Amino acid sequence: MYIATIYIALLRWTALVTVLATFVHSNYEDVIQGAHCSVLDGNTIFFPLVVLLFAGLYKMAYLTAKDSRLAI
């Protein structure tokens, strides 16, 4: 039971790290070259949303299984 909440938290933190990693990956060359603007591409938003979607689905499945065990 406790492990499932750890997995959910881990998936949410993975989404945050994915945002930061894709943002850094998109702007690394510009920072090295000294550009004054930053790029925010579609992957910076899309991949973390997919990870958060999986975290939400996992949480819903966990809560459904927990409720199912209580009903029996």
N, C-alpha and C positions, 0 to 999 in steps of 0.2 A: 504494500500500500504506500509506504513512504518513498519507495524507489520510483514510483510513477510520478510523484510530484517533483522529484529531482530531475527526471527526464524532461518534464514539461518546462521547468526552469532552465534546463540546459538548452533546450530548443529555442527558447526565447532569447537567451544570451547569445546563441549562435546567430540569430537574426540581427542582433545589434552589432556583433562583430562583422557580419557580412556587409552591413551598411558601411561601416568604417573601412573595411578592406576594399570594397569596390570603389568607394570614393577616393581612397588613397591610390589605388591602381589607376584610376582614370586621370588623376592629376599629378602623378609622380613626375612625369617628364616635364610638365609645365613648371613645376616647382624647381626642378633642377636647372631648367633653362632661364628661370627668372620671370616668367609670365605673371601678370597681375590679375588674371581672371581664373576662376575655377570652373570646371565642367561637371555638370550633374547629368549623367546619361540615364537611360531607361533601366539599365541593369542595377543601378544603385537603389532603385525603388522596387523593381520586380522581384529579384531574388530574395530579399528579406520578407516580402509579402508572401512568397511561396513557403518559406520556412515558418512564418507565423501561422499560415493556413494549416500546415501539418501539425504544429503545436496545438492549435485549437481543435483539430480533428482528434488528436491523441487524447486531449483532455476530455472531450465529449465521450469518446469511447471508454475511457477510464471511469468516468462518472456513471455512465450507463451500466458498465459491468458491476460497479460497486452497488448501484441501486438494484440491479438484478439479484445480487447475492443477498441483499437485505430482504427482498420480497419473498424469498423462498423459505 
